[in-house]
């Protein structure tokens, strides 16, 4: 993109579209008489209607979100009286139940869902690429290969090795491992496959580092990076192309 179009990123446009649609759906729900109810609750509610009371992890799987995201939504729903959490067979397990308050709202929730699905289908007819096909395709692409991975292996990132080196260092720092200062990645790529860097203080022997992804001309592969100390420094055995988080 060039000129004015490049000032608006893809993420900004996606958030704008979602915010616009979410706000309009919320206004419909409010006019139907569902105080405190948010559009994102509907996927949880409909899953509980279909499945009955289930643990949070099952709801996350049914609604295609992470367990953390499902837990946050359910916690908010519980605070507003739409669900209750009860112990499961395992005392550590929390099972989600719909409340009588939510069951009384089900006709309104289902009406909004049906109207929204109809409106979305009609809008799809106006688009060059229907959302009903595009969104699942994007989700599938990200499931095959997460966006962080795509960022790190992008042509721009490969042309700016300091960028990927900083990401790798930040990942090691967050994991509690020593932050290692490495030579510039272009120099590493000229070596025989090993990256020679100064040894961190008070480190000896061989140390296992978190699993990383190695980029090669033939794709990516996962492996374990082993850091071995030597008198001259520390060798990171990663091969040409480098290792990335």
C-alpha positions, -999 to 999 in steps of 0.1 A, spaced: 0 0 0 11 35 -7 0 70 1 -31 76 23 -42 40 22 -10 29 40 -19 50 70 -46 26 80 -34 -8 90 -53 -40 84 -57 -46 121 -72 -11 125 -97 -18 98 -107 -52 112 -112 -37 147 -133 -9 132 -155 -33 113 -160 -55 144 -167 -25 166 -193 -11 142 -211 -45 139 -208 -52 177 -222 -18 186 -252 -22 163 -259 -57 175 -257 -44 211 -282 -17 203 -306 -43 189 -303 -64 221 -308 -33 243 -340 -24 224 -353 -59 228 -349 -55 266 -318 -74 276 -301 -50 301 -264 -57 308 -263 -84 280 -234 -82 255 -234 -97 220 -204 -119 228 -224 -137 254 -246 -153 228 -221 -179 216 -217 -191 252 -254 -191 259 -263 -210 227 -235 -236 235 -250 -241 270 -285 -245 255 -271 -271 231 -247 -289 254 -262 -284 289 -239 -275 318 -203 -281 309 -168 -271 321 -152 -239 308 -127 -258 286 -156 -275 268 -173 -242 262 -140 -228 248 -137 -257 224 -174 -254 213 -171 -217 207 -137 -218 190 -119 -195 215 -91 -200 240 -99 -212 274 -86 -179 288 -109 -159 266 -139 -181 275 -130 -178 312 -130 -140 310 -163 -138 293 -179 -163 317 -166 -144 347 -182 -113 334 -214 -131 326 -214 -146 362 -210 -111 377 -241 -100 358 -262 -130 367 -264 -147 333 -245 -179 344 -234 -196 376 -203 -217 382 -206 -248 403 -180 -275 412 -178 -305 389 -170 -341 396 -134 -329 401 -134 -303 428 -110 -282 407 -134 -282 378 -159 -254 373 -191 -262 355 -211 -234 339 -249 -233 342 -274 -209 327 -295 -190 352 -333 -185 352 -327 -149 342 -309 -160 310 -334 -186 302 -361 -160 303 -342 -140 277 -336 -169 253 -364 -159 229 -349 -124 226 -314 -137 222 -324 -162 195 -344 -135 177 -313 -112 176 -291 -142 165 -315 -151 136 -318 -115 125 -281 -109 126 -274 -141 106 -299 -130 80 -284 -95 77 -249 -110 75 -259 -133 47 -276 -104 28 -245 -82 32 -223 -111 19 -241 -107 -14 -227 -72 -17 -191 -82 -10 -165 -95 -35 -155 -121 -9 -183 -132 14 -175 -129 51 -190 -164 56 -162 -178 36 -134 -153 42 -135 -153 81 -133 -192 84 -105 -192 58 -85 -166 78 -91 -186 110 -79 -218 93 -48 -201 79 -39 -188 114 -45 -223 129 -20 -237 103 5 -210 111 2 -184 138 5 -147 128 36 -142 150 53 -169 131 43 -152 98 56 -118 111 90 -133 120 95 -150 87 81 -122 66 103 -108 38 107 -75 58 118 -93 89 143 -114 70 157 -82 56 159 -67 91 176 -94 113 179 -71 143 141 -72 145 140 -110 149 170 -110 173 151 -86 196 120 -108 196 141 -138 204 158 -120 233 125 -108 247 111 -143 246 141 -156 265 138 -128 290 101 -136 297 109 -172 302 134 -164 329 164 -176 308 195 -155 306 194 -128 279 222 -136 255 238 -109 234 244 -123 200 263 -111 169 242 -96 141 222 -123 124 237 -117 89 271 -126 104 256 -157 119 242 -168 86 277 -167 70 290 -192 96 291 -229 91 258 -232 109 267 -223 145 263 -189 161 292 -179 184 283 -155 212 299 -144 245 293 -167 274 269 -153 300 284 -151 335 279 -179 360 268 -204 333 285 -236 327 279 -269 310 252 -276 285 218 -258 290 186 -266 272 167 -236 258 129 -235 250 117 -251 218 122 -228 189 113 -227 152 140 -229 126 134 -212 93 149 -228 62 143 -224 25 121 -254 27 98 -242 55 100 -245 92 107 -272 117 106 -273 155 135 -284 176 154 -277 208 182 -252 209 212 -264 230 236 -238 244 270 -252 250 298 -233 268 333 -232 255 364 -212 265 359 -188 236 322 -183 241 288 -200 238 278 -219 207 241 -218 196 236 -248 174 209 -237 150 221 -241 115 217 -216 87 186 -195 87 187 -190 125 163 -200 152 132 -179 161 106 -180 190 
